[in-house]
Amino acid sequence: MSESVIHPTAIVEDGAIIGEGCEIGPFCHIGPQVRLGAGSRLRSHVVLWGNTEIGDGAQIWPFASLGHAPQHLKYRGEDTRLVIGRNCLVREHVTMNAGTVQGRSETTVGDDCAFFTGAHVAHDCVLGRNVTLINNVMLAGHCTIGEYATIAGGSGIHQFTRIGHHAYVGGLAAVEGDVIPFGMVLGNRAYLSGLNVIGMKRAGFGREAVRNVRRAYRMLFSFDLTFKENMDEVQSEFPEDPLVQDLLGFIRSGGDRALVTPRLSLPG
C-alpha cells in the first residue's frame, strides 16, 4: 500500500498513528492518541481526538468530530475510548464521543456502519456492524444498536435503550423503550407498527423465516393471553426456529427500558 498523503494545512500531533495509504485533507486535526486505519480518507476539517481507534477504510467528511470528551456532567477527564470498526462512512457534522467510567469506558461502533449528516453517537453506546443512522439521528448514552438496524432521520433514542438487530426506526420517532429484533417503530412516542419485512428480505432471509417471525410477532402481541403466556406459546410453537428464539432471547434478557409495543393488541 502507498504512503499516506497529508495536506500541509492538516495538523497531526506527535504520537498519532496513521495507517498506510491514508489521505488527510485540508485543515484536519488528529490528536496524539488517535490510531487511524490504513486506506482511510479524511476530506477536510475533520477532528479526531482522544483515545480513538478507527479501522481501515474509513471515509470521513468535513466537520465530523470523533472522540472528544463525553457530554456527561460527571466526566472528570478519565482516559476513556472510542473504537470504530472497518469501512465506516461518516458524513458531515457527525459527532461521536468517548465512553465514561460510569458506563463501559468505551463507545464502540462495528464494521461497515454508515452515519449521515449530523448524526450523534453518545458515550458508552455499542453499535453492531452495518448499522445506519440517517441525518440528525440522536443516540443518547448507553444505547445498544443491533447489526443491520436502520434509524431514520431526526429520530431520538432514549439513554440505555436497546434496538434489536434488523430493526427499523421511522423518521422523527422518539424511542423511549427497547425495540425487538426485526421490529419497525414509528411516531412520537414510538410504537411498534409491525416488522421490518423489507429489511429482512434485503438481508437474505427466506420466505419461511419471515413467515415464522411474523407468526411469532402476532402471537406475542395477541390480547388472548398475558404477555408471559404468549411467550410460552411462541416458545412451544417454534422451539427450534433460530430467529424466533433470538427474538425471545432479546425479550428475556431484559434491559433498563420497557419494550416498545403496538398501540393496540393484535388479534391472534
C-alpha angles and dihedrals in degrees: 000000000000127000119273119264115221121187113235092239093056120099118218110181121222109269097034114127115219118190124225121282097019123150115212112188134206121313097001117149121207120187128226096256097048122116113195118193126236120278095019121147126209109190100200143305092026118151121204114180145160127025093332130158121190122187128231121291100025116165109203123180132206122304096009111148116202130178104011122142116298118260092244124126093218094055110120102178099280116167100256128157149234116204121187123185132227128298097010122163115217116182132196121317095001113155129199124176133206121251130265133236087237087064132023096314085234140074110210130199122184131224124289097016124153126212118186129204116317098359116151129208111191131207121302096009119147118208124186125218123293094020115157124204113187124208118319097357111162120210112188121211125299096016120152117210119190124224119284092013116147124206113192127221124302096007122146122209119201119234117274091019121145120215111195124229118279090014123144125214113196124230119285092008119155105212116197100163143043118288116216120236110277089014124141118209131187139178145027106308091025121239131187107259100177139288131321092242094159090054091049092052092047089052090056102254111155129237095261093050091051092046092052094049090048091052091047091049093053091047093049094054098038117126093219095090140014116280091253091051089048090054090051090051092051091048090052094048098043106029095149104029104116097206094048091046089050089052091050091046091055091053095044093049089062127189142202094290133061120246121271105241137187117277089241130023114257125240114252 
